[in-house]
Structures are given as C-alpha cells and as structure tokens.
C-alpha cells in the first residue's frame, strides 16, 4: 500500500514540477505576459469557439434574440421598444463590416466573450498576480459562462464583455485614483446603462464593495466618483433624451413583465440561481481536488522540498470587496424577481460573476496555486480541443436523434421563398417586413434584401416605421397559417393589390426534414402615386 501511495504522490509531484521543454509555464504565469501571448490567446479563443458555434448551430435557425439584435442594429436609434441601444449598435456596426451570415454571428458571440475574458485578465491583475491570476482566469474557462453559454448576442450576454471592464476600472479607481480610471469607469457604467437597466443591480454591488473596505471609503470621499458619475450621465444622456421624447417605451415594456404567476416566478428564480451555482461546481471541484493533491504532495516522502505554505489569495479588504461585487447582483436579482413578481432569465446573471473563482480559491487557502494554475490551464485547453472535436458529432446528434429538432421552424426557407414571391409580383424593392413572432427579424437577417423589421405590425414597437413609409414602399407579411392575430394585422394594411399566397415548407439539414409548417405570405405592394 505504501508503494502505491508513493507512486501516486510522485505522479502528483511530476505534475507540480515544470516538465522541461514541454510548457514554459514560468513565462506563462509571469505577472506581465507579452502582448503577443495575450493576442495569441485572444485570437485562438475566438477561432475555437467560432468554429464550435458555427458547426453546432448549423442545424437550427439563428436564435431570435440575435436576429432581433441584427434588425435593431440596422436602425441606429437611441433606444428601442424593449431595451437601450448599445448592444444593437455593436451588432449593426459588426454587420456593416462583415457579411450577414451565421458564421459571422458566431464570430460576434465569440468575440464578445473574448473581449470579456481580456477584461477579466486585466481585472484580476488589480487583485492578484502570477499563478493566482492565471488560475482564476483559467478556472473561469472551466465554466460554461464564457464558452457554451456565450452563443447569443442580446441585452444579457453583452454583460460578458461590458461588466469585467467596468469592474476593472472600478478596482483600479479604488487602488489608483486618477483621471484616467475615473473616465474609464464612467464610460463603462454608461455603456452598461445603455445596454440594460439591470446594470443598476451589479452597480449597487460596487457601491457596497467600496463601503466595506478602507480604500473604497477613501475613494468615495474623493472627487473621482463624481467625475465617473458625470461621465456616465453624459454617455447615457442621448438615451435619456430619447426616453423623454418617446414616452419611455422600455419602462412600459418592463411594466408589462411584472405580476407574473407566483409558481413561474419561484420556478425561474430557483432555476436561474441554482443554474449559476451549478456552473460553479466545476470550479469548486477543481480547486478542492488540487488542494487534496497538494496535501498529498506535501506529505509524500518522495517530495524533498514540499511547497511552502502560501498566504491568503486576497487581503481582508480585497476579500470583502470581491465578495460584495460578486454576491450582491445575484442576491438582488433574486430578491427583485420576488418583490416585483417578474421572471428571471437564465442568462441574466452569467456576465456579472467574473470574480467567483477568486472566492472559491480563497475558500481553499492551502491549495497550491502554481499547481492549480497548471491544472486549470490544461483543463481549459483540453475543453477547447474537446469542443472542436465533438462539434460535428453533436451537430449530427441534434438532427438525427433529438426529437425537438423536428419542431424547428423553416425560418430561412420561408424568408427566401417570401422574398422570391415579392420580387416576382412587385417591381419595387422589398423594404419593410412583418409577420408572426420572430419572423420579421428573421426576414431582416436571412432575406437578401435585408428589409426593415416592422415588429408585430406595431408602430410603437418599430419607431422607424411610419404609415407613410408603408404606403410608399409596401409591406411583406409572413404569417404562420393559424396565427390569426398576424393575419388580422396584415389585413389592416391590405389594399386592392394585396396578394395572399399559401406556402408550406420544412426546415432541412443534411438530408433530414423537420415537420412542415404552413404559412400565408401577404404581399401588399406600394400604392401608386
């Protein structure tokens, strides 16, 4: 038994020691890695996860949140019916630069996550250095937050990139107060407010974090928070003006989401909170496992010089601040859902906990951080390689063995068919499109004409559309055949020249066909002058 134990601990020791010529870990864990190394990791991450998203999502249409971002991004507004505009602006700029294809939507999602991870790296540099910084960063990659869950681009997922940089400037403002830090914090807070008002909850965590630590209280007593507040207000001002001019549509939308049934409120709150905790179980498991390995290594007779005891990962002030900025948005999100009787979206909180691995590391003070860094980096690399290798098989499984795939709507197929029908019957270009839920935004993305989305045939939901523009350019409506509300709305814009064309199509991929869906395509040409 002692021989077996000795062999096991020797293997652990071999992992702990640096394998010469295999991986220059000392250079990788330096407090200031080269810009080339950072760029390589950044580009590599984007390449890996763009490939994964492209392959695994190929069997299904683009998510409706993403086509909504695309449709809104075509209309450079200072606000939209449901949310502030920042993330829609980014999507619009992205597709002004790159082709409108699913590949580049995948690349946008991966880039958003990569920008956030870069922010996490610099944020961690405000708190820890060397192997601890690497470990806390790589542990985040062992959760699905910045990888599997990042394939989307909407008002929630944008916080994967916005919030780490906000925290970076916050911690830098506290530790090194100055004009550049204050300006950076103000701009990032402004971007957060321009993304979703939800940012007020994690911002409350920043205020609380400043109050629980002496450096934070000193910062609050200085002029710099006021500088940041003014910059944030100036950044947010165009949207405030838009709210005043348009009767604040996002606030009315928020009001419509209150008063949900209690069973749904509790179910979604528990699912969102439990899901977030579940995503962190992998981090807890890795840190706990490495702590056990470290103890075994230090007790091994084969280890001539066992690792010396390490100081705490964070100082008391740092620990309190990190705990408050991490836990406050989670607690406030759950409490606000219960107080307002509103539903918590599953992805609402995934962007606001980038420092959670540091809290886990703090809970295991005897965990050897150099060994933890190596295990975490290797684990993240293996996860990325595994995702690339498994992507084609998963895509095939979704089509061949997942019953839910049979219910996929033929969004791209009906959009292309409806566009062809318009071009066949109407000499004018296709400019405005509406239809059943998500269909108008899907048409904006998939149609070669990339028409303007007229959401729900409702001028209040699409402020860039007017009755005069519909009269002058016509309207294409794509309604599911049994969607009576859509058909009634389309009839409100009908003229003597309106055509109704029934179309039945199925979504297809690799020779497989989903269930057929019947549509009514309503073509209303522009009125002749």
Secondary structure as the mmCIF struct_conf table of DSSP 4:
data_model
#
loop_
_struct_conf.conf_type_id
_struct_conf.id
_struct_conf.beg_label_comp_id
_struct_conf.beg_label_asym_id
_struct_conf.beg_label_seq_id
_struct_conf.end_label_comp_id
_struct_conf.end_label_asym_id
_struct_conf.end_label_seq_id
HELX_RH_AL_P HELX_RH_AL_P1 UNK A 2 UNK A 16
BEND BEND1 UNK A 17 UNK A 17
TURN_TY1_P TURN_TY1_P1 UNK A 20 UNK A 22
HELX_RH_AL_P HELX_RH_AL_P2 UNK A 25 UNK A 28
TURN_TY1_P TURN_TY1_P2 UNK A 29 UNK A 29
BEND BEND2 UNK A 31 UNK A 32
HELX_RH_AL_P HELX_RH_AL_P3 UNK A 35 UNK A 56
TURN_TY1_P TURN_TY1_P3 UNK A 57 UNK A 59
BEND BEND3 UNK A 60 UNK A 60
HELX_LH_PP_P HELX_LH_PP_P1 UNK A 61 UNK A 63
HELX_RH_AL_P HELX_RH_AL_P4 UNK A 64 UNK A 73
TURN_TY1_P TURN_TY1_P4 UNK A 74 UNK A 74
BEND BEND4 UNK A 75 UNK A 75
BEND BEND5 UNK A 78 UNK A 78
BEND BEND6 UNK A 81 UNK A 83
BEND BEND7 UNK A 85 UNK A 85
HELX_RH_AL_P HELX_RH_AL_P5 UNK A 86 UNK A 97
BEND BEND8 UNK A 98 UNK A 98
BEND BEND9 UNK A 100 UNK A 101
HELX_RH_AL_P HELX_RH_AL_P6 UNK A 102 UNK A 125
TURN_TY1_P TURN_TY1_P5 UNK A 126 UNK A 127
HELX_RH_AL_P HELX_RH_AL_P7 UNK A 130 UNK A 141
TURN_TY1_P TURN_TY1_P6 UNK A 142 UNK A 142
BEND BEND10 UNK A 143 UNK A 144
TURN_TY1_P TURN_TY1_P7 UNK A 145 UNK A 147
HELX_RH_3T_P HELX_RH_3T_P1 UNK A 148 UNK A 150
BEND BEND11 UNK A 154 UNK A 154
TURN_TY1_P TURN_TY1_P8 UNK A 155 UNK A 158
HELX_RH_AL_P HELX_RH_AL_P8 UNK A 159 UNK A 175
BEND BEND12 UNK A 176 UNK A 176
BEND BEND13 UNK A 178 UNK A 178
HELX_RH_AL_P HELX_RH_AL_P9 UNK A 179 UNK A 193
TURN_TY1_P TURN_TY1_P9 UNK A 194 UNK A 195
TURN_TY1_P TURN_TY1_P10 UNK A 197 UNK A 198
HELX_RH_AL_P HELX_RH_AL_P10 UNK A 199 UNK A 211
TURN_TY1_P TURN_TY1_P11 UNK A 212 UNK A 212
BEND BEND14 UNK A 213 UNK A 213
HELX_RH_AL_P HELX_RH_AL_P11 UNK A 214 UNK A 220
TURN_TY1_P TURN_TY1_P12 UNK A 221 UNK A 221
BEND BEND15 UNK A 222 UNK A 223
HELX_RH_AL_P HELX_RH_AL_P12 UNK A 224 UNK A 245
TURN_TY1_P TURN_TY1_P13 UNK A 246 UNK A 247
HELX_RH_AL_P HELX_RH_AL_P13 UNK A 249 UNK A 256
TURN_TY1_P TURN_TY1_P14 UNK A 257 UNK A 257
BEND BEND16 UNK A 259 UNK A 259
HELX_RH_AL_P HELX_RH_AL_P14 UNK A 262 UNK A 298
TURN_TY1_P TURN_TY1_P15 UNK A 299 UNK A 299
TURN_TY1_P TURN_TY1_P16 UNK A 301 UNK A 302
BEND BEND17 UNK A 304 UNK A 305
HELX_LH_PP_P HELX_LH_PP_P2 UNK A 306 UNK A 312
BEND BEND18 UNK A 313 UNK A 314
HELX_RH_AL_P HELX_RH_AL_P15 UNK A 316 UNK A 340
TURN_TY1_P TURN_TY1_P17 UNK A 341 UNK A 341
HELX_LH_PP_P HELX_LH_PP_P3 UNK A 343 UNK A 345
TURN_TY1_P TURN_TY1_P18 UNK A 346 UNK A 351
BEND BEND19 UNK A 352 UNK A 352
TURN_TY1_P TURN_TY1_P19 UNK A 354 UNK A 355
HELX_RH_AL_P HELX_RH_AL_P16 UNK A 356 UNK A 363
TURN_TY1_P TURN_TY1_P20 UNK A 365 UNK A 366
BEND BEND20 UNK A 367 UNK A 367
HELX_RH_AL_P HELX_RH_AL_P17 UNK A 369 UNK A 400
TURN_TY1_P TURN_TY1_P21 UNK A 401 UNK A 401
HELX_RH_3T_P HELX_RH_3T_P2 UNK A 403 UNK A 407
HELX_RH_AL_P HELX_RH_AL_P18 UNK A 411 UNK A 425
BEND BEND21 UNK A 427 UNK A 428
HELX_LH_PP_P HELX_LH_PP_P4 UNK A 429 UNK A 430
STRN STRN1 UNK A 432 UNK A 435
BEND BEND22 UNK A 436 UNK A 436
TURN_TY1_P TURN_TY1_P22 UNK A 437 UNK A 438
HELX_RH_AL_P HELX_RH_AL_P19 UNK A 439 UNK A 446
BEND BEND23 UNK A 447 UNK A 447
TURN_TY1_P TURN_TY1_P23 UNK A 448 UNK A 449
HELX_LH_PP_P HELX_LH_PP_P5 UNK A 451 UNK A 451
STRN STRN2 UNK A 452 UNK A 453
HELX_RH_3T_P HELX_RH_3T_P3 UNK A 455 UNK A 457
TURN_TY1_P TURN_TY1_P24 UNK A 459 UNK A 461
TURN_TY1_P TURN_TY1_P25 UNK A 463 UNK A 464
HELX_RH_AL_P HELX_RH_AL_P20 UNK A 467 UNK A 473
STRN STRN3 UNK A 475 UNK A 480
TURN_TY1_P TURN_TY1_P26 UNK A 481 UNK A 482
HELX_RH_AL_P HELX_RH_AL_P21 UNK A 484 UNK A 491
TURN_TY1_P TURN_TY1_P27 UNK A 492 UNK A 493
TURN_TY1_P TURN_TY1_P28 UNK A 496 UNK A 497
STRN STRN4 UNK A 499 UNK A 505
STRN STRN5 UNK A 508 UNK A 509
TURN_TY1_P TURN_TY1_P29 UNK A 510 UNK A 511
STRN STRN6 UNK A 512 UNK A 513
STRN STRN7 UNK A 517 UNK A 524
HELX_LH_PP_P HELX_LH_PP_P6 UNK A 525 UNK A 528
#
